Amino acid sequence: MNMYPTLSWDESLSTGLPRLDAHHQELFARYNELSKALAHGSAAGRTATGELLDFLQFYAAWHFEREEECMEEYRCPVAAANRQAHAHFVATFGEFYELWQESDADLELVQKTYAELGNWLVNHIQRIDTQLRPCVQE
C-alpha cells in the first residue's frame, strides 16, 4: 500500500465553473507530485514540500480571490463559510511555510503538510466549493 496516495479529481468535485475546476485540478496535480516525491524518499520529499509550499503561497491566494468573487457573483449561500475556510487555509499553510523556512525540512513537517493538504483539498471542495454548482446552473 502506498503510504502517500494520490488524489483523483472527477466531476463530482465540479463547481460548475470550468475555470475554477481547472484551478482545483492544478492543486490536485501539485499534491500528486508531492506524493510521488515522498514515495521516492525523504530527500526528494523534502525538496518537493518546499516547492509546494512556495507555490501555495501565491497560487492559493490567487485562486481563493477568484473563487470568492464567483461565490459572490452567483450569490452562493456558503460564500461566507468559504471565505472563512480560505482564511484558515492561508493561516495554517503560512505557519507550515514559516516552520519550513526555520527548520531543516524535517520529515515530520513534510508528512504533516502532505496530510493536511490532502484532507483540506478533498473536504473543502466536496463540502463547500461544490455548493457553487447549483447557483451557477440557476
Wavefront OBJ file of the C-alpha trace (Angstrom):
o trace
v 0.000 0.000 0.000
v 1.312 3.431 -0.937
v 1.876 5.455 2.198
v 1.393 8.577 0.073
v -1.715 8.072 -2.074
v -2.590 10.494 -4.837
v -5.857 12.374 -5.276
v -8.172 11.962 -8.244
v -10.378 14.767 -9.474
v -13.718 13.801 -11.006
v -16.954 15.526 -11.995
v -18.425 15.059 -8.510
v -15.962 17.763 -7.430
v -17.078 20.231 -10.107
v -18.057 23.744 -9.111
v -19.951 24.281 -12.352
v -17.305 26.755 -13.499
v -14.582 25.231 -15.692
v -12.010 27.879 -14.727
v -12.345 27.068 -11.023
v -12.312 23.346 -11.734
v -9.052 23.847 -13.655
v -7.588 25.589 -10.593
v -8.594 22.669 -8.394
v -7.142 20.208 -10.885
v -3.843 22.126 -10.750
v -3.841 21.855 -6.956
v -4.502 18.109 -7.213
v -1.647 17.774 -9.731
v 0.757 19.580 -7.392
v -0.358 17.436 -4.483
v 0.184 14.297 -6.566
v 3.687 15.477 -7.494
v 4.417 15.727 -3.777
v 3.019 12.222 -3.241
v 5.354 10.799 -5.877
v 8.349 12.642 -4.472
v 7.610 11.398 -0.955
v 7.348 7.835 -2.262
v 10.857 8.187 -3.758
v 12.460 9.085 -0.456
v 12.865 11.710 2.192
v 15.296 13.977 0.288
v 13.004 14.191 -2.740
v 10.016 14.677 -0.453
v 11.681 17.491 1.432
v 12.550 19.307 -1.783
v 9.059 18.794 -3.219
v 7.445 20.020 0.011
v 9.438 23.237 -0.118
v 8.459 23.752 -3.742
v 4.807 23.044 -2.974
v 4.747 25.469 -0.045
v 6.360 28.142 -2.243
v 3.709 27.507 -4.897
v 0.829 27.568 -2.391
v 1.880 30.943 -1.008
v 0.944 32.524 -4.305
v -1.426 30.177 -6.093
v -3.822 29.630 -3.210
v -4.261 33.358 -2.627
v -4.764 33.952 -6.361
v -7.274 31.097 -6.655
v -9.135 31.982 -3.448
v -9.701 35.543 -4.634
v -11.227 34.332 -7.892
v -13.334 31.679 -6.211
v -14.664 34.131 -3.635
v -15.599 36.562 -6.422
v -17.531 33.773 -8.176
v -19.345 32.813 -4.979
v -20.423 36.447 -4.543
v -21.369 36.840 -8.218
v -23.580 33.745 -8.147
v -24.908 34.538 -4.659
v -23.769 31.221 -3.253
v -25.140 30.716 0.277
v -21.797 29.338 1.532
v -19.761 32.348 0.388
v -19.005 33.488 3.952
v -18.062 29.962 5.079
v -15.834 29.694 2.018
v -14.012 32.933 2.918
v -13.501 31.661 6.474
v -12.168 28.321 5.247
v -9.773 30.106 2.913
v -8.521 32.327 5.736
v -7.917 29.222 7.861
v -6.027 27.566 4.989
v -3.817 30.639 4.490
v -3.044 30.759 8.226
v -2.318 27.025 8.502
v -0.121 26.805 5.437
v 1.528 30.116 6.303
v 2.587 28.516 9.600
v 3.876 25.449 7.738
v 5.807 27.763 5.415
v 7.407 29.606 8.335
v 8.276 26.337 10.078
v 9.699 25.061 6.809
v 11.980 28.080 6.496
v 13.109 27.801 10.119
v 13.639 24.047 10.205
v 15.948 21.666 8.473
v 12.945 20.478 6.451
v 12.216 17.782 8.973
v 10.302 14.748 7.816
v 7.539 15.197 10.392
v 6.695 18.620 8.931
v 6.776 17.147 5.417
v 4.323 14.429 6.395
v 2.063 16.818 8.288
v 1.965 19.209 5.311
v 1.106 16.322 2.986
v -1.690 15.013 5.221
v -3.209 18.424 5.944
v -3.222 19.465 2.308
v -4.816 16.238 1.113
v -7.541 16.395 3.736
v -8.179 20.070 3.133
v -8.405 19.807 -0.646
v -10.882 16.956 -0.713
v -13.008 18.080 2.229
v -13.161 21.741 1.235
v -14.007 21.073 -2.391
v -16.612 18.394 -1.543
v -18.286 20.276 1.293
v -18.076 23.903 0.200
v -16.910 24.510 -3.353
v -19.367 22.091 -4.943
v -22.213 24.125 -3.427
v -21.473 26.719 -6.094
v -22.660 24.337 -8.857
v -26.440 24.738 -8.282
v -26.024 28.517 -8.078
v -24.222 28.584 -11.427
v -26.884 26.378 -13.018
v -29.787 28.639 -11.963
l 1 2 3 4 5 6 7 8 9 10 11 12 13 14 15 16 17 18 19 20 21 22 23 24 25 26 27 28 29 30 31 32 33 34 35 36 37 38 39 40 41 42 43 44 45 46 47 48 49 50 51 52 53 54 55 56 57 58 59 60 61 62 63 64 65 66 67 68 69 70 71 72 73 74 75 76 77 78 79 80 81 82 83 84 85 86 87 88 89 90 91 92 93 94 95 96 97 98 99 100 101 102 103 104 105 106 107 108 109 110 111 112 113 114 115 116 117 118 119 120 121 122 123 124 125 126 127 128 129 130 131 132 133 134 135 136 137 138
